[in-house]
Amino acid sequence: MKTSVKAALISAFVCPGGGHFYLKKTLVGNLFLLSSLVSLSVLLWHAYQRAQVISEQILRGEIPLELNAIYSAVTQAPMGNEALYVNLATAGFILTWVLAALDAYRLGKRIDDQ
């Protein structure tokens, strides 16, 4: 298997930047890995905050302890700035992952051509 394909598959299926580490391009790999981890951290922080709010509403009796009521609270779309941050973090995470795979292929292709 060609180096370019291996690097792209590692970045696409293992982690963003993984293909760069395979190609010994650690600085670029660290940048892709760090940016994806920051985006993922924002998403996880949002999920945690949302779970805290819903659990407090259940404890106060605002949301009944029924599966349908809890499900509707969990699946309710975020509003305002919260929605903006979630959308930006999601787009950043996906974009970082795709760019890492494409860039790993590009760098691997250079090595294959030499």
Backbone as CSV, one residue per row, in Angstrom:
resi,resn,N_x,N_y,N_z,CA_x,CA_y,CA_z,C_x,C_y,C_z
1,MET,0.852,-1.174,0.000,0.000,0.000,0.000,0.896,1.235,0.000
2,LYS,0.489,2.230,-0.739,1.273,3.447,-0.853,1.261,4.234,0.458
3,THR,2.309,4.986,0.656,2.438,5.806,1.857,1.309,6.823,1.944
4,SER,0.933,7.405,0.817,-0.129,8.418,0.816,-1.457,7.828,1.276
5,VAL,-1.762,6.632,0.826,-3.025,5.995,1.206,-3.003,5.612,2.685
6,LYS,-1.880,5.075,3.150,-1.766,4.718,4.572,-1.951,5.943,5.455
7,ALA,-1.270,7.028,5.110,-1.357,8.251,5.914,-2.777,8.800,5.928
8,ALA,-3.428,8.797,4.767,-4.801,9.301,4.701,-5.752,8.424,5.505
9,LEU,-5.595,7.110,5.433,-6.466,6.209,6.192,-6.251,6.344,7.694
10,ILE,-5.005,6.521,8.102,-4.739,6.711,9.533,-5.393,7.996,10.023
11,SER,-5.255,9.076,9.249,-5.886,10.339,9.642,-7.404,10.257,9.592
12,ALA,-7.932,9.497,8.648,-9.383,9.426,8.496,-10.046,8.520,9.523
13,PHE,-9.380,7.416,9.886,-10.051,6.432,10.735,-9.487,6.285,12.140
14,VAL,-8.299,6.798,12.398,-7.733,6.689,13.746,-7.934,7.995,14.489
15,CYS,-7.278,9.040,14.035,-7.468,10.369,14.624,-6.907,11.416,13.678
16,PRO,-7.450,12.624,13.737,-6.896,13.684,12.900,-5.443,13.939,13.292
17,GLY,-4.581,13.971,12.325,-3.166,14.167,12.593,-2.390,12.879,12.697
18,GLY,-3.065,11.755,12.804,-2.389,10.467,12.920,-1.541,10.142,11.707
19,GLY,-2.035,10.487,10.532,-1.274,10.274,9.310,-0.030,11.134,9.256
20,HIS,-0.113,12.307,9.850,1.056,13.187,9.897,2.132,12.607,10.816
21,PHE,1.707,12.027,11.905,2.670,11.373,12.795,3.334,10.199,12.071
22,TYR,2.567,9.478,11.275,3.104,8.377,10.486,4.158,8.881,9.492
23,LEU,3.914,10.068,8.951,4.834,10.663,7.979,5.966,11.454,8.643
24,LYS,6.020,11.430,9.969,7.042,12.147,10.746,6.892,13.667,10.639
25,LYS,5.680,14.140,10.465,5.372,15.574,10.437,4.634,15.911,11.731
26,THR,5.366,15.861,12.837,4.732,15.951,14.151,4.131,17.326,14.447
27,LEU,4.733,18.395,13.964,4.185,19.721,14.251,2.798,19.881,13.633
28,VAL,2.665,19.524,12.380,1.368,19.623,11.702,0.381,18.630,12.329
29,GLY,0.862,17.440,12.652,0.007,16.453,13.306,-0.519,16.945,14.642
30,ASN,0.350,17.585,15.409,-0.080,18.144,16.697,-1.103,19.257,16.514
31,LEU,-0.942,20.083,15.476,-1.909,21.154,15.229,-3.284,20.585,14.884
32,PHE,-3.320,19.586,14.009,-4.600,18.965,13.678,-5.216,18.271,14.890
33,LEU,-4.394,17.564,15.640,-4.896,16.859,16.820,-5.414,17.840,17.870
34,LEU,-4.671,18.904,18.113,-5.078,19.893,19.108,-6.370,20.596,18.703
35,SER,-6.477,20.985,17.440,-7.696,21.689,17.025,-8.922,20.779,17.086
36,SER,-8.744,19.511,16.767,-9.890,18.602,16.878,-10.251,18.342,18.339
37,LEU,-9.255,18.270,19.203,-9.539,18.063,20.629,-10.220,19.277,21.253
38,VAL,-9.853,20.469,20.817,-10.520,21.670,21.326,-11.989,21.665,20.904
39,SER,-12.255,21.360,19.651,-13.641,21.302,19.180,-14.435,20.231,19.919
40,LEU,-13.821,19.077,20.095,-14.497,17.992,20.807,-14.737,18.361,22.270
41,SER,-13.799,19.060,22.879,-13.970,19.492,24.268,-15.141,20.453,24.416
42,VAL,-15.294,21.362,23.461,-16.433,22.284,23.501,-17.741,21.511,23.398
43,LEU,-17.792,20.523,22.509,-19.009,19.722,22.364,-19.315,18.917,23.630
44,LEU,-18.288,18.325,24.219,-18.494,17.553,25.445,-18.893,18.452,26.608
45,TRP,-18.305,19.646,26.696,-18.667,20.583,27.752,-20.134,20.985,27.609
46,HIS,-20.555,21.236,26.369,-21.954,21.587,26.135,-22.877,20.435,26.552
47,ALA,-22.532,19.221,26.194,-23.357,18.062,26.559,-23.436,17.913,28.073
48,TYR,-22.320,18.124,28.752,-22.298,18.029,30.217,-23.189,19.105,30.840
49,GLN,-23.065,20.337,30.367,-23.879,21.427,30.898,-25.366,21.169,30.661
50,ARG,-25.676,20.663,29.496,-27.070,20.361,29.165,-27.616,19.256,30.074
51,ALA,-26.812,18.233,30.319,-27.226,17.146,31.214,-27.442,17.665,32.632
52,GLN,-26.586,18.576,33.070,-26.744,19.157,34.413,-28.060,19.912,34.525
53,VAL,-28.384,20.723,33.524,-29.619,21.506,33.547,-30.833,20.583,33.557
54,ILE,-30.811,19.561,32.716,-31.951,18.636,32.643,-32.103,17.858,33.951
55,SER,-30.982,17.426,34.532,-31.085,16.686,35.802,-31.598,17.581,36.922
56,GLU,-31.217,18.854,36.943,-31.746,19.774,37.955,-33.241,19.997,37.757
57,GLN,-33.686,20.085,36.503,-35.112,20.243,36.234,-35.899,19.009,36.654
58,ILE,-35.309,17.837,36.506,-35.973,16.605,36.954,-36.079,16.603,38.473
59,LEU,-35.008,16.985,39.150,-35.020,16.994,40.619,-35.998,18.028,41.176
60,ARG,-36.170,19.154,40.500,-37.109,20.184,40.947,-38.548,19.841,40.569
61,GLY,-38.744,18.830,39.736,-40.083,18.433,39.334,-40.595,19.153,38.106
62,GLU,-39.756,19.946,37.449,-40.181,20.654,36.245,-40.339,19.700,35.067
63,ILE,-39.547,18.656,35.052,-39.662,17.610,34.032,-40.046,16.331,34.762
64,PRO,-41.172,15.710,34.375,-41.571,14.473,35.060,-40.576,13.341,34.781
65,LEU,-40.526,12.429,35.690,-39.608,11.300,35.585,-40.217,10.231,34.672
66,GLU,-40.384,10.604,33.423,-40.922,9.722,32.400,-39.995,9.768,31.196
67,LEU,-39.865,8.650,30.524,-38.937,8.550,29.401,-39.251,9.553,28.298
68,ASN,-40.509,9.697,27.930,-40.872,10.613,26.846,-40.559,12.058,27.193
69,ALA,-40.806,12.459,28.424,-40.535,13.834,28.842,-39.032,14.114,28.861
70,ILE,-38.265,13.171,29.364,-36.810,13.340,29.406,-36.247,13.336,27.987
71,TYR,-36.767,12.459,27.142,-36.302,12.388,25.758,-36.565,13.695,25.025
72,SER,-37.726,14.274,25.227,-38.025,15.543,24.547,-37.144,16.669,25.066
73,ALA,-36.784,16.643,26.339,-35.880,17.662,26.881,-34.464,17.492,26.337
74,VAL,-34.029,16.261,26.201,-32.677,15.990,25.712,-32.549,16.341,24.240
75,THR,-33.575,16.049,23.450,-33.487,16.261,22.002,-33.888,17.661,21.571
76,GLN,-34.243,18.512,22.509,-34.602,19.884,22.171,-33.365,20.621,21.651
77,ALA,-33.520,21.317,20.547,-32.395,22.019,19.925,-31.953,23.193,20.799
78,PRO,-30.640,23.417,20.877,-30.156,24.572,21.640,-30.562,25.880,20.963
79,MET,-30.584,26.958,21.741,-31.024,28.247,21.209,-29.957,29.309,21.416
80,GLY,-30.002,30.338,20.598,-29.158,31.510,20.764,-27.674,31.222,20.580
81,ASN,-26.877,31.830,21.449,-25.425,31.662,21.378,-25.001,30.221,21.580
82,GLU,-25.760,29.496,22.376,-25.453,28.094,22.626,-25.474,27.293,21.315
83,ALA,-26.473,27.550,20.498,-26.571,26.870,19.208,-25.414,27.264,18.298
84,LEU,-25.034,28.527,18.345,-23.924,28.997,17.524,-22.628,28.289,17.904
85,TYR,-22.355,28.175,19.204,-21.130,27.523,19.663,-21.112,26.036,19.315
86,VAL,-22.252,25.393,19.453,-22.338,23.970,19.117,-22.121,23.767,17.619
87,ASN,-22.735,24.600,16.808,-22.569,24.480,15.356,-21.138,24.768,14.923
88,LEU,-20.524,25.790,15.508,-19.132,26.107,15.169,-18.189,24.988,15.598
89,ALA,-18.410,24.438,16.782,-17.551,23.354,17.264,-17.725,22.101,16.405
90,THR,-18.953,21.804,16.018,-19.197,20.645,15.166,-18.549,20.829,13.798
91,ALA,-18.732,22.000,13.218,-18.127,22.276,11.907,-16.605,22.247,12.010
92,GLY,-16.060,22.799,13.080,-14.609,22.780,13.267,-14.071,21.373,13.404
93,PHE,-14.779,20.535,14.132,-14.342,19.159,14.320,-14.352,18.390,12.998
94,ILE,-15.435,18.506,12.258,-15.545,17.799,10.975,-14.529,18.337,9.974
95,LEU,-14.411,19.650,9.900,-13.474,20.262,8.961,-12.032,19.879,9.278
96,THR,-11.684,19.870,10.543,-10.336,19.473,10.938,-10.053,18.039,10.539
97,TRP,-11.004,17.152,10.765,-10.818,15.739,10.447,-10.624,15.536,8.938
98,VAL,-11.465,16.203,8.135,-11.371,16.062,6.680,-10.067,16.663,6.160
99,LEU,-9.735,17.855,6.640,-8.494,18.496,6.188,-7.259,17.690,6.581
100,ALA,-7.292,17.082,7.753,-6.149,16.268,8.187,-5.959,15.075,7.250
101,ALA,-7.041,14.426,6.875,-6.927,13.278,5.965,-6.445,13.709,4.588
102,LEU,-6.976,14.805,4.082,-6.560,15.286,2.765,-5.099,15.743,2.762
103,ASP,-4.697,16.441,3.826,-3.318,16.915,3.893,-2.341,15.751,4.082
104,ALA,-2.732,14.749,4.841,-1.870,13.576,5.008,-1.697,12.863,3.673
105,TYR,-2.767,12.797,2.883,-2.654,12.191,1.552,-1.728,13.014,0.667
106,ARG,-1.875,14.330,0.722,-1.044,15.217,-0.096,0.426,15.081,0.253
107,LEU,0.733,15.069,1.545,2.129,14.918,1.969,2.663,13.531,1.650
108,GLY,1.825,12.524,1.813,2.242,11.170,1.463,2.472,11.000,-0.019
109,LYS,1.685,11.692,-0.830,1.842,11.635,-2.282,3.204,12.214,-2.694
110,ARG,3.633,13.265,-2.012,4.960,13.834,-2.287,6.051,12.804,-2.021
111,ILE,5.891,12.066,-0.929,6.891,11.048,-0.578,6.837,9.912,-1.602
112,ASP,5.636,9.525,-2.027,5.507,8.454,-3.026,6.144,8.835,-4.351
113,ASP,6.029,10.111,-4.720,6.561,10.561,-6.012,8.084,10.692,-6.025
114,GLN,8.671,10.774,-4.850,10.146,10.927,-4.800,10.861,9.634,-5.016
